[in-house]
């Protein structure tokens, strides 16, 4: 079975997800965002995760696992 195309697609999809999660994270963490007003506790957990693990690690985890790092706010959906 030829897997080269599948591997190429997987790499593209991973990069794309990381870019999308990074953009959404930037939006959510701005002080004026709807998420920071509506889901204060969730955003606080997100900020704590970033402090503990680092921004890149949190982005990687969310992008590759589909997890939302316990952030369940409208801005993430």
N, CA, C and O atoms as a GROMACS GRO file, in nm:
protein
  308
    1UNK      N    1   0.083  -0.118   0.000
    1UNK     CA    2   0.000   0.000   0.000
    1UNK      C    3   0.088   0.125   0.000
    1UNK      O    4   0.183   0.135   0.077
    2UNK      N    5   0.056   0.218  -0.086
    2UNK     CA    6   0.131   0.343  -0.097
    2UNK      C    7   0.084   0.440   0.012
    2UNK      O    8  -0.033   0.476   0.018
    3UNK      N    9   0.176   0.482   0.097
    3UNK     CA   10   0.139   0.570   0.209
    3UNK      C   11   0.198   0.709   0.198
    3UNK      O   12   0.176   0.792   0.287
    4UNK      N   13   0.272   0.737   0.094
    4UNK     CA   14   0.339   0.867   0.081
    4UNK      C   15   0.238   0.981   0.076
    4UNK      O   16   0.258   1.084   0.141
    5UNK      N   17   0.131   0.963   0.001
    5UNK     CA   18   0.029   1.069  -0.009
    5UNK      C   19  -0.041   1.090   0.125
    5UNK      O   20  -0.071   1.203   0.163
    6UNK      N   21  -0.066   0.983   0.195
    6UNK     CA   22  -0.130   0.991   0.326
    6UNK      C   23  -0.040   1.064   0.426
    6UNK      O   24  -0.087   1.147   0.504
    7UNK      N   25   0.088   1.033   0.424
    7UNK     CA   26   0.184   1.100   0.512
    7UNK      C   27   0.191   1.249   0.482
    7UNK      O   28   0.195   1.333   0.572
    8UNK      N   29   0.194   1.281   0.353
    8UNK     CA   30   0.199   1.421   0.312
    8UNK      C   31   0.075   1.496   0.359
    8UNK      O   32   0.084   1.608   0.409
    9UNK      N   33  -0.042   1.433   0.342
    9UNK     CA   34  -0.166   1.494   0.388
    9UNK      C   35  -0.166   1.512   0.539
    9UNK      O   36  -0.207   1.618   0.588
   10UNK      N   37  -0.120   1.413   0.613
   10UNK     CA   38  -0.116   1.421   0.759
   10UNK      C   39  -0.028   1.537   0.805
   10UNK      O   40  -0.062   1.608   0.899
   11UNK      N   41   0.085   1.555   0.739
   11UNK     CA   42   0.175   1.666   0.775
   11UNK      C   43   0.108   1.800   0.746
   11UNK      O   44   0.117   1.892   0.826
   12UNK      N   45   0.042   1.810   0.631
   12UNK     CA   46  -0.029   1.933   0.595
   12UNK      C   47  -0.141   1.961   0.696
   12UNK      O   48  -0.157   2.074   0.742
   13UNK      N   49  -0.218   1.858   0.729
   13UNK     CA   50  -0.330   1.875   0.821
   13UNK      C   51  -0.280   1.920   0.959
   13UNK      O   52  -0.342   2.006   1.022
   14UNK      N   53  -0.171   1.862   1.006
   14UNK     CA   54  -0.115   1.899   1.135
   14UNK      C   55  -0.072   2.045   1.135
   14UNK      O   56  -0.104   2.119   1.228
   15UNK      N   57   0.000   2.087   1.032
   15UNK     CA   58   0.044   2.228   1.023
   15UNK      C   59  -0.075   2.322   1.017
   15UNK      O   60  -0.076   2.427   1.081
   16UNK      N   61  -0.175   2.283   0.940
   16UNK     CA   62  -0.295   2.365   0.927
   16UNK      C   63  -0.368   2.379   1.061
   16UNK      O   64  -0.410   2.488   1.098
   17UNK      N   65  -0.383   2.269   1.132
   17UNK     CA   66  -0.448   2.274   1.263
   17UNK      C   67  -0.370   2.360   1.362
   17UNK      O   68  -0.429   2.436   1.438
   18UNK      N   69  -0.240   2.348   1.361
   18UNK     CA   70  -0.157   2.428   1.451
   18UNK      C   71  -0.174   2.577   1.421
   18UNK      O   72  -0.184   2.658   1.512
   19UNK      N   73  -0.178   2.612   1.294
   19UNK     CA   74  -0.199   2.752   1.256
   19UNK      C   75  -0.336   2.801   1.301
   19UNK      O   76  -0.348   2.913   1.352
   20UNK      N   77  -0.438   2.719   1.284
   20UNK     CA   78  -0.574   2.758   1.322
   20UNK      C   79  -0.587   2.772   1.474
   20UNK      O   80  -0.649   2.866   1.523
   21UNK      N   81  -0.529   2.679   1.547
   21UNK     CA   82  -0.535   2.685   1.693
   21UNK      C   83  -0.457   2.807   1.744
   21UNK      O   84  -0.501   2.873   1.837
   22UNK      N   85  -0.344   2.836   1.683
   22UNK     CA   86  -0.265   2.954   1.722
   22UNK      C   87  -0.345   3.082   1.702
   22UNK      O   88  -0.344   3.170   1.788
   23UNK      N   89  -0.412   3.092   1.589
   23UNK     CA   90  -0.492   3.211   1.560
   23UNK      C   91  -0.608   3.224   1.659
   23UNK      O   92  -0.636   3.334   1.708
   24UNK      N   93  -0.674   3.114   1.688
   24UNK     CA   94  -0.788   3.116   1.781
   24UNK      C   95  -0.739   3.150   1.922
   24UNK      O   96  -0.806   3.224   1.994
   25UNK      N   97  -0.625   3.096   1.961
   25UNK     CA   98  -0.570   3.125   2.093
   25UNK      C   99  -0.539   3.273   2.108
   25UNK      O  100  -0.569   3.334   2.210
   26UNK      N  101  -0.480   3.330   2.005
   26UNK     CA  102  -0.449   3.473   2.007
   26UNK      C  103  -0.577   3.554   2.026
   26UNK      O  104  -0.580   3.651   2.102
   27UNK      N  105  -0.682   3.515   1.955
   27UNK     CA  106  -0.810   3.584   1.964
   27UNK      C  107  -0.871   3.570   2.103
   27UNK      O  108  -0.919   3.667   2.161
   28UNK      N  109  -0.870   3.450   2.156
   28UNK     CA  110  -0.932   3.423   2.287
   28UNK      C  111  -0.860   3.494   2.400
   28UNK      O  112  -0.923   3.539   2.496
   29UNK      N  113  -0.729   3.506   2.389
   29UNK     CA  114  -0.652   3.564   2.499
   29UNK      C  115  -0.650   3.717   2.501
   29UNK      O  116  -0.595   3.776   2.594
   30UNK      N  117  -0.708   3.781   2.401
   30UNK     CA  118  -0.715   3.926   2.406
   30UNK      C  119  -0.816   3.967   2.513
   30UNK      O  120  -0.917   3.900   2.532
   31UNK      N  121  -0.788   4.076   2.581
   31UNK     CA  122  -0.872   4.119   2.693
   31UNK      C  123  -1.014   4.151   2.650
   31UNK      O  124  -1.107   4.132   2.728
   32UNK      N  125  -1.032   4.198   2.528
   32UNK     CA  126  -1.164   4.238   2.482
   32UNK      C  127  -1.245   4.124   2.421
   32UNK      O  128  -1.358   4.145   2.377
   33UNK      N  129  -1.189   4.004   2.417
   33UNK     CA  130  -1.258   3.894   2.350
   33UNK      C  131  -1.384   3.851   2.424
   33UNK      O  132  -1.394   3.866   2.546
   34UNK      N  133  -1.477   3.799   2.349
   34UNK     CA  134  -1.600   3.748   2.408
   34UNK      C  135  -1.570   3.635   2.505
   34UNK      O  136  -1.634   3.623   2.610
   35UNK      N  137  -1.473   3.551   2.471
   35UNK     CA  138  -1.437   3.438   2.556
   35UNK      C  139  -1.385   3.484   2.692
   35UNK      O  140  -1.419   3.425   2.794
   36UNK      N  141  -1.305   3.590   2.693
   36UNK     CA  142  -1.251   3.636   2.821
   36UNK      C  143  -1.359   3.698   2.908
   36UNK      O  144  -1.344   3.704   3.030
   37UNK      N  145  -1.467   3.745   2.847
   37UNK     CA  146  -1.578   3.801   2.924
   37UNK      C  147  -1.679   3.693   2.964
   37UNK      O  148  -1.732   3.697   3.075
   38UNK      N  149  -1.704   3.599   2.875
   38UNK     CA  150  -1.808   3.500   2.899
   38UNK      C  151  -1.761   3.375   2.973
   38UNK      O  152  -1.839   3.313   3.046
   39UNK      N  153  -1.637   3.339   2.956
   39UNK     CA  154  -1.583   3.216   3.015
   39UNK      C  155  -1.456   3.246   3.093
   39UNK      O  156  -1.348   3.197   3.060
   40UNK      N  157  -1.470   3.326   3.194
   40UNK     CA  158  -1.355   3.372   3.271
   40UNK      C  159  -1.276   3.255   3.328
   40UNK      O  160  -1.154   3.251   3.317
   41UNK      N  161  -1.345   3.159   3.388
   41UNK     CA  162  -1.278   3.044   3.450
   41UNK      C  163  -1.204   2.960   3.345
   41UNK      O  164  -1.092   2.915   3.368
   42UNK      N  165  -1.268   2.939   3.231
   42UNK     CA  166  -1.205   2.858   3.126
   42UNK      C  167  -1.081   2.926   3.071
   42UNK      O  168  -0.979   2.861   3.049
   43UNK      N  169  -1.088   3.056   3.050
   43UNK     CA  170  -0.972   3.130   2.999
   43UNK      C  171  -0.861   3.129   3.103
   43UNK      O  172  -0.743   3.121   3.068
   44UNK      N  173  -0.898   3.138   3.229
   44UNK     CA  174  -0.797   3.133   3.336
   44UNK      C  175  -0.725   2.998   3.335
   44UNK      O  176  -0.603   2.992   3.351
   45UNK      N  177  -0.801   2.888   3.317
   45UNK     CA  178  -0.739   2.755   3.308
   45UNK      C  179  -0.645   2.747   3.188
   45UNK      O  180  -0.538   2.688   3.196
   46UNK      N  181  -0.686   2.806   3.079
   46UNK     CA  182  -0.603   2.808   2.959
   46UNK      C  183  -0.473   2.884   2.985
   46UNK      O  184  -0.365   2.838   2.948
   47UNK      N  185  -0.484   2.999   3.049
   47UNK     CA  186  -0.365   3.077   3.081
   47UNK      C  187  -0.273   3.001   3.176
   47UNK      O  188  -0.150   3.008   3.162
   48UNK      N  189  -0.331   2.929   3.273
   48UNK     CA  190  -0.250   2.848   3.365
   48UNK      C  191  -0.178   2.736   3.289
   48UNK      O  192  -0.061   2.709   3.315
   49UNK      N  193  -0.248   2.672   3.198
   49UNK     CA  194  -0.186   2.565   3.118
   49UNK      C  195  -0.070   2.620   3.036
   49UNK      O  196   0.034   2.555   3.023
   50UNK      N  197  -0.087   2.740   2.983
   50UNK     CA  198   0.021   2.802   2.905
   50UNK      C  199   0.139   2.832   2.994
   50UNK      O  200   0.254   2.812   2.953
   51UNK      N  201   0.114   2.880   3.115
   51UNK     CA  202   0.225   2.910   3.207
   51UNK      C  203   0.299   2.784   3.248
   51UNK      O  204   0.422   2.783   3.256
   52UNK      N  205   0.225   2.676   3.272
   52UNK     CA  206   0.287   2.550   3.316
   52UNK      C  207   0.359   2.478   3.204
   52UNK      O  208   0.470   2.428   3.224
   53UNK      N  209   0.297   2.472   3.087
   53UNK     CA  210   0.349   2.389   2.979
   53UNK      C  211   0.413   2.467   2.866
   53UNK      O  212   0.491   2.412   2.789
   54UNK      N  213   0.380   2.593   2.856
   54UNK     CA  214   0.429   2.673   2.745
   54UNK      C  215   0.325   2.681   2.635
   54UNK      O  216   0.249   2.588   2.612
   55UNK      N  217   0.324   2.794   2.568
   55UNK     CA  218   0.223   2.820   2.465
   55UNK      C  219   0.231   2.718   2.350
   55UNK      O  220   0.129   2.666   2.306
   56UNK      N  221   0.351   2.691   2.304
   56UNK     CA  222   0.367   2.598   2.192
   56UNK      C  223   0.318   2.458   2.227
   56UNK      O  224   0.256   2.391   2.144
   57UNK      N  225   0.344   2.414   2.350
   57UNK     CA  226   0.301   2.281   2.392
   57UNK      C  227   0.149   2.273   2.401
   57UNK      O  228   0.090   2.172   2.362
   58UNK      N  229   0.086   2.378   2.452
   58UNK     CA  230  -0.060   2.380   2.460
   58UNK      C  231  -0.121   2.379   2.320
   58UNK      O  232  -0.216   2.306   2.293
   59UNK      N  233  -0.065   2.459   2.232
   59UNK     CA  234  -0.114   2.463   2.093
   59UNK      C  235  -0.099   2.326   2.029
   59UNK      O  236  -0.192   2.277   1.966
   60UNK      N  237   0.015   2.264   2.045
   60UNK     CA  238   0.040   2.131   1.989
   60UNK      C  239  -0.061   2.030   2.043
   60UNK      O  240  -0.117   1.951   1.968
   61UNK      N  241  -0.084   2.034   2.174
   61UNK     CA  242  -0.176   1.939   2.236
   61UNK      C  243  -0.318   1.957   2.183
   61UNK      O  244  -0.386   1.859   2.151
   62UNK      N  245  -0.362   2.079   2.173
   62UNK     CA  246  -0.497   2.105   2.124
   62UNK      C  247  -0.508   2.066   1.978
   62UNK      O  248  -0.606   2.003   1.938
   63UNK      N  249  -0.410   2.102   1.898
   63UNK     CA  250  -0.415   2.075   1.754
   63UNK      C  251  -0.409   1.926   1.723
   63UNK      O  252  -0.476   1.880   1.630
   64UNK      N  253  -0.332   1.851   1.796
   64UNK     CA  254  -0.313   1.711   1.761
   64UNK      C  255  -0.408   1.616   1.832
   64UNK      O  256  -0.426   1.503   1.789
   65UNK      N  257  -0.467   1.661   1.941
   65UNK     CA  258  -0.556   1.570   2.013
   65UNK      C  259  -0.703   1.606   2.000
   65UNK      O  260  -0.791   1.527   2.033
   66UNK      N  261  -0.729   1.727   1.953
   66UNK     CA  262  -0.868   1.772   1.947
   66UNK      C  263  -0.917   1.821   2.081
   66UNK      O  264  -1.031   1.865   2.093
   67UNK      N  265  -0.831   1.815   2.181
   67UNK     CA  266  -0.865   1.863   2.315
   67UNK      C  267  -0.881   2.013   2.312
   67UNK      O  268  -0.827   2.081   2.225
   68UNK      N  269  -0.955   2.064   2.406
   68UNK     CA  270  -0.967   2.210   2.418
   68UNK      C  271  -0.909   2.257   2.550
   68UNK      O  272  -0.942   2.366   2.598
   69UNK      N  273  -0.823   2.176   2.611
   69UNK     CA  274  -0.756   2.211   2.736
   69UNK      C  275  -0.858   2.262   2.837
   69UNK      O  276  -0.838   2.365   2.902
   70UNK      N  277  -0.966   2.190   2.848
   70UNK     CA  278  -1.074   2.223   2.941
   70UNK      C  279  -1.140   2.356   2.911
   70UNK      O  280  -1.213   2.408   2.995
   71UNK      N  281  -1.116   2.411   2.794
   71UNK     CA  282  -1.180   2.536   2.757
   71UNK      C  283  -1.299   2.502   2.670
   71UNK      O  284  -1.284   2.456   2.557
   72UNK      N  285  -1.415   2.525   2.722
   72UNK     CA  286  -1.536   2.498   2.648
   72UNK      C  287  -1.613   2.629   2.639
   72UNK      O  288  -1.711   2.651   2.710
   73UNK      N  289  -1.567   2.713   2.550
   73UNK     CA  290  -1.635   2.840   2.533
   73UNK      C  291  -1.674   2.857   2.388
   73UNK      O  292  -1.616   2.792   2.300
   74UNK      N  293  -1.768   2.941   2.363
   74UNK     CA  294  -1.823   2.958   2.230
   74UNK      C  295  -1.716   2.997   2.129
   74UNK      O  296  -1.726   2.960   2.011
   75UNK      N  297  -1.615   3.069   2.170
   75UNK     CA  298  -1.513   3.115   2.078
   75UNK      C  299  -1.429   3.001   2.022
   75UNK      O  300  -1.366   3.017   1.917
   76UNK      N  301  -1.427   2.888   2.087
   76UNK     CA  302  -1.346   2.776   2.040
   76UNK      C  303  -1.422   2.687   1.945
   76UNK      O  304  -1.362   2.601   1.880
   77UNK      N  305  -1.551   2.703   1.935
   77UNK     CA  306  -1.628   2.611   1.850
   77UNK      C  307  -1.654   2.672   1.716
   77UNK      O  308  -1.717   2.609   1.631
   0.00000   0.00000   0.00000
